[in-house]
Amino acid sequence: MSAHSSGSGSGSDSRSDLESAGTVAAALWLGQALGGPVIGRLADRRGHRPVLLAACGANAAALVALVAAVLGGLPLAARMGLAVAAGLTVPQVGPLARARWAHLARGDKALLGAALSFDTTLDEVGFMVGPAVAGILAVTVHPASALVLAAGLILVFGTLFAVHPSTPGPLGAADAGARAGVRLWSPELALLCAMAVLQGAAWSGANTGVNALAESLAAPGTAGLVWAAMAVTSSIAGFVTVARPGAADLGVRLRRTIAVQAVLTLPLLAVSGLLGAAFAVAGIGLAVAPHLIALFGLVERAGPAQRMGEAMTVVGSGLIVGQALAAAAAGPLAGAYGHRAAFAVSCAAAAASALLARAAAGRGAFSQPGEPEIAASPFASPAASMTGDTSTSAFCENRSCSSGGRSELS
């Protein structure tokens, strides 16, 4: 939509249209952050199929209506309302897929670890490739083409996911009563949600900086290609993580990958051209998928089994909240001080996440007292990190995990 807006005549009109596009995008993010946990809660209670079918249809309709509103020049308030509706109805396929794996594994920790790790890697591929494809389509086809494609993909593949035989059904009366007495939030889940917010902020600051740099070089269409470099390296790192398990526990892996990511964001501050930006974001991508694999693996441990869909969507919404908050700060900073100011937001968020993880580890949030931390490469897989005696994380206490199991992130 920003590309569409930038086609207006005068510089002031173009700036106003870009600001409107940013406001509409923020409204969509807000709707997604608010709607995700609600959809997760409904899916836990009433089964995935009816909730996902309704969400897919409503989301596709909202996206098409939003495109029509933008192309038709409707007032900003109308576009914002449709954007909120589109965000509220995002089907949450990624988080619910992770919850579904936890249901299908039926206590097989080795199977659950491998499935969650592979699923999260695929989710990360889509999450990182999506913005790159959207940018390319906006330049090569039409600014609205990416949203139209998204609506079609959601309607088709979201529906297929909803009607798949693995879909969990609604809770019975006894299960619903038991679920009502289970508390969702725990200190561990709140900590993981905070880390997700900071992760989203790190992405958003980097993305805003790349866009600002491309604009300053009069090459806005290249921003999507630059961002695609992160998608490539993140996908590779994710699949390597799945294929080559390490020995460290998920808590250790989370701290290590966050620390590595914080270091890898620093070269952004020296970037002055698009090629340098591509190399910098590619470096960051090496830590992104392994980080998310550890993060959501710990969510599976920290969240109650009866409310796993809700727990996954809450943390997923944390990523969206972080992106929205960072975009709100990084956009004006980039406009006033240049692209490096937006990159500084990314660096600050990554550093804060690393400090939070370290402080939490010092308070025993990631491991039980006396648990040995097994040294591992920052990119070792969490799948094997839960084998044997190395899996006695405090997060397991909330899920009654056995120390002999394996669990990985989705």
PEFEN-V233410 format. One record per run of one state. SS is the DSSP state (2 for helix, 1 for strand, 0 for the rest). FROM is the first residue (numbers start at 0). TO is the last residue. If there is no record, write none. Layout:
BEGIN
ss from to
SS FROM TO
SS FROM TO
END
This chain:
BEGIN
ss from to
0 0 0
2 1 4
0 5 9
2 10 45
0 46 46
2 47 70
0 71 74
2 75 87
0 88 91
2 92 104
0 105 107
2 108 139
0 140 143
2 144 162
0 163 171
2 172 179
0 180 185
2 186 215
0 216 218
2 219 242
0 243 243
1 244 244
0 245 248
2 249 269
0 270 272
2 273 301
0 302 303
2 304 336
0 337 337
2 338 361
0 362 379
1 380 380
0 381 382
2 383 385
0 386 386
2 387 390
0 391 393
2 394 398
0 399 409
END
